[in-house]
């Protein structure tokens, strides 16, 4: 490890000797807890933490017996908690859905961190938004190992709002797209800084809807390392959790899951071809929603990432360009539809049509993704929507998974049969795969189901 290794936070491990970052793969534990009617509570977060801790055996640990390959959680913006925490810092947050929160991994050196923050603030201003303030995320270094502590970044939250309000926009997705473009521009700044030998920075999440807490941790350490997660007003209607067991790889803070949309168990064997075709397509990508800003989105997939992070980049592009999340997931990980004579004609037509647009990202893999617009804010309609989490396995299959739905409308779907403990008298629904959707018939065949509230 070099002297400045703690400042290399881009997650872009360089090719060196026999190591090649293109072979980054994971074999992990994934799960989620969601309220089917979109009701936010700290109980959802508590259950998700318990679920994550039950996935501890689906994680790896360093020789120091304390540094994990990675653990993390994706939740909805906990507005009440953030409003209280920011008020004490003199930051006045607007109403929920009208500001974005970025979880930033920055260089630990103060001078270098300030330089990175200035770069970020400049990008935000250039994209027509303003920085409301920064918050130091409380962390407890007693709950990380020696290796993780040596490479730990400075972890800060960035609060961003638009300069003005477009009253003609009845859709919070416009601001979400603006934050997406801002993050891509920050990533370009990070690559340029790294090419000049300067310390880098990493954006774990930047959204008006979701927030990611993750790190080079063991599953049992997450709640202790990030005290925010156990605050009484830290509430969400859904939570994705991930316990990382990396294979042929090095652990790092940025490569922990979840990413901005997905958490993933398994590996994508078609990755090299998928990345080649995505690079080829960039010259022909156009979008009415992004207009000229579409050029700011390239490269769609950043270099030196794991297969999971690459998949997340492409999924994010499809969703931000206007496709529903479940639709995009089925494009990227279609069923083995060609030889299935029992498949309904309309579903076969869906897969056949999209096979001309995008080749499948395939391998023995299981995915769960967060429906970002579940329970989000609309300026005309207020808070609405249930909690949606599409979950699927690839056509080649994936790790065994189970779903459970309680009488209280909370649902959980862990991988590898490691559930948050539930009293049998409190269960409404229990089975293998996904609770509804294609092939969720309980026979262990591929599911692309969704836990959703009407």
Secondary structure, 3 states (H helix, E strand, C coil): CCCCHHHCCCCCCCCECCECHHHCEECCEEEEEEECCCCCEHHHHHHHHHHHHCCHHHCCECCCCCCECCEEEEEECCHHHHHHHHHCCCCCCCCCCCCEEEEEEECCCHHHHHHHHHHHHHHHHHCCEEEEEEEECCCCHHHCCHHHHHCCCEEEEEEEEECCCCCCCCCCHHHHHHHHHHHHHHHHHHHHHHHCCCCCCEEEEEECCEEEEEECCCHHHHHHHCHHHHCCCCCECEEEEEECCEECCCCCCCCCCCCCCEEEEECCCCHHHHHHHHHHHHHHCCCCCCHHHHHHHCCCCCCCCCHHHHHHHHHHHHHHCCCCHHHHHHHHCCCCCCCCCCCCHHHHHHHHHHHCCCCCCCCCEEEEECCCCCCCEECCCEECCCCCEEEEECCCCCCCEEEEEECCCEEECCECCCCCCCCHHHEEEEEECCCCCCCCCCCCCCCCCEECCC
